[in-house]
């Protein structure tokens, strides 16, 4: 019984250590994610680089690309590889975008902003670069700069429903509920046009919550509700 007791104790000790490591990792990841009230994580942080991001990554001969590492949650390694890619291919802004996203998820918001800014300077029409820049401004609490970035996104030819949604969230954070409600309605309408019913319903729920705080949002909630129904 002494031998079996020692063996059982050792097994339990290993399990406890493993669980503590998992708990620590989970808490760290949760702490680095942006607040849902500030940002739509699903659309903003899901890597969407398979088709056009990045030529620099494709030209690397060995190892995983920064895109692959980021999509697999290996943020520190993704950052290292992205910095390597940026040095090897200085004309390509995409490694800087990867570095910005990885830094953001690691909680290095200032670095995330710096990388995103460098990417936008290289190509101010790159939607992913602008999204990364707006996201970093949000985490730095630079709401006016975030608003300006998302305004540029919604004015682009290929604007997406979540661009309007992010702009609305920034405006709501600045207590501009009237503009926020208008842009939530716009996000919902574009979502309906694109038959994106799930995200449209989420915009409707946000308008419902906002209508409880401001009468200005109520007409938009009713209007989008009628279109959804």
Secondary structure, 3 states (H helix, E strand, C coil): CHHHHHHHHHHHHHHHHHHHHHHHHHHHHHHHCCCCCCCCHHHHHCCCCCCCCCHHHHHCCCCCCHHHHHHCCCHHHHHHHHHHHHHHCCCCCHHHHHHHHHHHHCCCHHHHHHHHHHHHHHCCCCHHHHHHHHHHHHHCCCHHHHHHHHHHHHCCCCCCHHHHHHHHHHHHHCCCHHHHHHHHHHHHHHHHHCCCHHHHHHHHHHHHHHHCCCHHHHHHHHHHHHHHC
